[in-house]
Every structure is written in structure tokens, then in C-alpha cells.
């Protein structure tokens, strides 16, 4: 299974990547939404995408909207992993098409739980 991790923080990508590798995922990384779209084109699809909100070039919300606008990716599970904690922001993310929302800081158990909620790793 493949996980695409989209975050401008190399440290966060490494942290999430280590968690996902421990769950037997192959990990592909992208530093912003635009690069993530390019990676998806190269990959064909992903089994799950974990995306940050606040990034340069194309932020996470813009990425989610672009992804959901493409019929090829409408069913790709999306987990927003971010510091955005305001309920308005959470609501915007769900309306844009994320399947689940995880607030930073987080740990491996929290990631596993959210993945389980969206039907991955059951």
C-alpha cells in the first residue's frame, strides 16, 4: 500500500513516514500541494494521502479541492494533519473532501486510530 505525505516540514514528513512505514506502507513525500499532484500523476493513485494545511505554493485545502475535482482521485482517502484547530477550519476541510482530521501534535496511536476511522488498516 502507498501513502502520500504532503507537508512542507521535512521533520513532520519524516515522523509521519516512520509511522506509516511501521504500518507497512510505502511512503512518497511532497513538500506542497502542487508537488503532491505531480507525485500522484507519477504514482497513478495512493491508498491514502496525509496532508498538512499550511504550506507554500499550494496549501492543503487547495490541494484537497483540486484532488476532489479530479474524478480519478475522488475516492482517495484523505487525512488532514494540521495545527488548524478552529472549528470553522475543520468544517472547511470536511466540506472540501477530507475523510478525517488530525490535529498536531499527534502520536502513532492517533494516526492509526484516524486511519482505522477511514477504513485503512482495520
C-alpha positions, -999 to 999 in steps of 0.1 A, spaced: 0 0 0 12 35 -7 9 66 14 15 101 1 26 125 28 22 162 20 38 187 44 64 215 40 81 204 72 107 177 65 106 167 102 69 162 100 72 142 68 98 120 85 77 115 116 45 106 97 66 85 72 81 64 101 46 58 114 33 48 80 63 25 73 57 8 106 22 1 93 37 -15 61 31 15 38 54 25 10 59 63 16 61 90 -10 66 126 1 57 160 -12 66 194 2 34 212 -10 1 206 -28 15 212 -63 43 187 -59 18 163 -44 -4 165 -75 27 158 -96 36 128 -74 0 114 -77 2 117 -115 35 97 -114 21 71 -90 -13 68 -106 -30 69 -72 -24 64 -35 -41 43 -8 -41 73 15 -29 109 15 -19 127 47 -19 164 41 -9 195 60 -30 227 57 -4 254 59 22 251 30 36 274 4 27 272 -33 -5 252 -29 -19 248 6 -36 217 19 -71 230 14 -64 240 -22 -48 206 -28 -79 188 -14 -102 208 -36 -80 201 -67 -79 164 -58 -116 160 -53 -123 179 -86 -104 152 -105 -126 121 -110 -96 98 -109 -89 108 -72 -124 113 -59 -122 82 -37 -87 85 -24 -88 86 14 -76 120 27 -64 127 63 -57 163 71 -29 165 96 -25 201 108 -22 227 135 -55 243 124 -78 238 154 -106 263 148 -140 245 141 -145 267 111 -113 254 96 -122 218 104 -156 223 88 -140 238 57 -117 208 54 -146 183 56 -166 203 31 -136 203 7 -135 165 9 -112 153 37 -122 120 53 -107 126 87 -89 154 105 -59 150 129 -46 179 149 -9 183 156 8 173 178 0 136 174 14 102 181 14 69 163 -17 56 181 -36 87 170 -26 82 133 -36 45 135 -69 54 150 -77 80 123 -67 56 96 -90 30 111 -119 55 110 -115 59 73 -112 21 67 -74 17 64 -55 -8 84 -85 -24 100 
